[in-house]
Amino acid sequence: MARRISTDDGRAALDAVAAAAATPVPASRADKATAVRFLLQLLAEKAPGNSVEVRVPPFGAVQVVEGPRHTRGTPPNVVETDPATWIAVATGAEHWTDAATAGRIVASGTRADISHLLPLRP
């Protein structure tokens, strides 16, 4: 298991990503990675389980939501998005439905709509 990200480190990374969004200089890869992983960690704490896999390549993935456990092959319930979209929907800066409608979130499976779990509050 990956090292747990402290609340202070997670908030600092989220602040750095938000500050960079207001400038022409993009956030550092390390800040984006920490922000994504911290938010995935919060999601896993909020909705423990193994029935939905949330993927945010290239930075991380978690299995969440109680239900049937998936162990082999492609999971039946998958959410996949890019880092910027994940940070936006996980923090409430963007609504799940808007990002999904725009094609920036791909959610497949009967349990893949995790919008009721968002936004996350660190």
ZALUM-192943 format. One record per residue (C-alpha): y, z, x. Coordinates in nm, 2 decimals, always signed. Example, Ala and Ser with C-alpha at 12.3 -4.5 7.8 and 13.67 -1.06 7.14 Angstrom:
<site <-0.45, +0.78, +1.23>>,
<site <-0.11, +0.71, +1.37>>,
end
This chain:
<site <+0.00, +0.00, +0.00>>,
<site <+0.35, -0.08, +0.12>>,
<site <+0.58, +0.20, +0.22>>,
<site <+0.78, +0.35, -0.06>>,
<site <+1.15, +0.26, -0.07>>,
<site <+1.37, +0.56, -0.11>>,
<site <+1.63, +0.56, -0.39>>,
<site <+1.91, +0.57, -0.14>>,
<site <+1.77, +0.27, +0.05>>,
<site <+1.71, +0.08, -0.27>>,
<site <+2.05, +0.15, -0.41>>,
<site <+2.21, +0.05, -0.07>>,
<site <+2.03, -0.28, -0.07>>,
<site <+2.13, -0.35, -0.44>>,
<site <+2.49, -0.26, -0.35>>,
<site <+2.48, -0.50, -0.05>>,
<site <+2.34, -0.78, -0.26>>,
<site <+2.60, -0.72, -0.53>>,
<site <+2.88, -0.71, -0.28>>,
<site <+2.76, -1.04, -0.11>>,
<site <+2.76, -1.21, -0.45>>,
<site <+3.13, -1.18, -0.46>>,
<site <+3.18, -1.35, -0.13>>,
<site <+3.08, -1.69, +0.01>>,
<site <+2.85, -1.52, +0.26>>,
<site <+2.50, -1.46, +0.12>>,
<site <+2.32, -1.13, +0.13>>,
<site <+2.09, -1.07, +0.43>>,
<site <+1.73, -1.15, +0.38>>,
<site <+1.65, -0.78, +0.46>>,
<site <+1.88, -0.66, +0.18>>,
<site <+1.74, -0.91, -0.07>>,
<site <+1.38, -0.82, +0.02>>,
<site <+1.45, -0.44, -0.01>>,
<site <+1.63, -0.49, -0.34>>,
<site <+1.35, -0.70, -0.48>>,
<site <+1.08, -0.46, -0.36>>,
<site <+1.27, -0.15, -0.48>>,
<site <+1.31, -0.30, -0.83>>,
<site <+0.94, -0.40, -0.84>>,
<site <+0.86, -0.04, -0.73>>,
<site <+1.07, +0.10, -1.02>>,
<site <+0.89, -0.14, -1.27>>,
<site <+0.55, -0.02, -1.15>>,
<site <+0.66, +0.34, -1.19>>,
<site <+0.80, +0.27, -1.54>>,
<site <+0.50, +0.07, -1.66>>,
<site <+0.19, +0.16, -1.45>>,
<site <-0.12, -0.05, -1.51>>,
<site <-0.29, -0.37, -1.41>>,
<site <-0.27, -0.62, -1.69>>,
<site <+0.05, -0.81, -1.59>>,
<site <+0.13, -0.94, -1.24>>,
<site <+0.50, -0.98, -1.16>>,
<site <+0.56, -1.21, -0.87>>,
<site <+0.89, -1.25, -0.68>>,
<site <+0.81, -1.48, -0.39>>,
<site <+0.84, -1.45, -0.10>>,
<site <+0.92, -1.08, -0.12>>,
<site <+0.66, -0.91, -0.34>>,
<site <+0.44, -0.87, -0.64>>,
<site <+0.31, -0.58, -0.85>>,
<site <+0.06, -0.53, -1.13>>,
<site <+0.20, -0.34, -1.42>>,
<site <+0.15, -0.25, -1.79>>,
<site <-0.16, -0.07, -1.92>>,
<site <-0.44, -0.28, -2.04>>,
<site <-0.73, -0.48, -1.92>>,
<site <-0.75, -0.48, -1.54>>,
<site <-0.75, -0.81, -1.35>>,
<site <-0.95, -0.83, -1.03>>,
<site <-1.04, -1.20, -0.95>>,
<site <-0.87, -1.54, -0.96>>,
<site <-0.55, -1.61, -1.14>>,
<site <-0.44, -1.32, -1.36>>,
<site <-0.42, -1.40, -1.73>>,
<site <-0.07, -1.25, -1.76>>,
<site <+0.18, -1.36, -1.49>>,
<site <+0.55, -1.34, -1.46>>,
<site <+0.71, -1.53, -1.17>>,
<site <+1.07, -1.57, -1.08>>,
<site <+1.30, -1.61, -0.77>>,
<site <+1.47, -1.31, -0.60>>,
<site <+1.82, -1.37, -0.74>>,
<site <+1.69, -1.40, -1.10>>,
<site <+1.47, -1.09, -1.06>>,
<site <+1.75, -0.88, -0.93>>,
<site <+1.98, -1.00, -1.22>>,
<site <+1.73, -0.93, -1.50>>,
<site <+1.60, -0.61, -1.35>>,
<site <+1.96, -0.47, -1.32>>,
<site <+2.08, -0.60, -1.65>>,
<site <+2.32, -0.85, -1.51>>,
<site <+2.13, -1.12, -1.70>>,
<site <+1.92, -1.11, -2.01>>,
<site <+1.55, -1.20, -1.98>>,
<site <+1.57, -1.45, -2.27>>,
<site <+1.86, -1.64, -2.10>>,
<site <+1.67, -1.66, -1.77>>,
<site <+1.35, -1.76, -1.93>>,
<site <+1.52, -2.03, -2.15>>,
<site <+1.68, -2.17, -1.84>>,
<site <+1.34, -2.19, -1.67>>,
<site <+1.41, -1.94, -1.40>>,
<site <+1.14, -1.70, -1.53>>,
<site <+0.79, -1.84, -1.59>>,
<site <+0.59, -1.60, -1.81>>,
<site <+0.23, -1.69, -1.91>>,
<site <-0.01, -1.48, -2.11>>,
<site <+0.01, -1.27, -2.42>>,
<site <+0.13, -0.96, -2.24>>,
<site <+0.37, -1.14, -2.00>>,
<site <+0.70, -1.07, -2.19>>,
<site <+0.82, -0.76, -2.01>>,
<site <+1.17, -0.78, -2.14>>,
<site <+1.13, -0.45, -2.33>>,
<site <+1.10, -0.28, -1.99>>,
<site <+1.42, -0.42, -1.85>>,
<site <+1.68, -0.34, -1.72>>,
<site <+1.56, -0.08, -1.47>>,
<site <+1.77, +0.22, -1.39>>,
<site <+1.74, +0.35, -1.03>>,
end
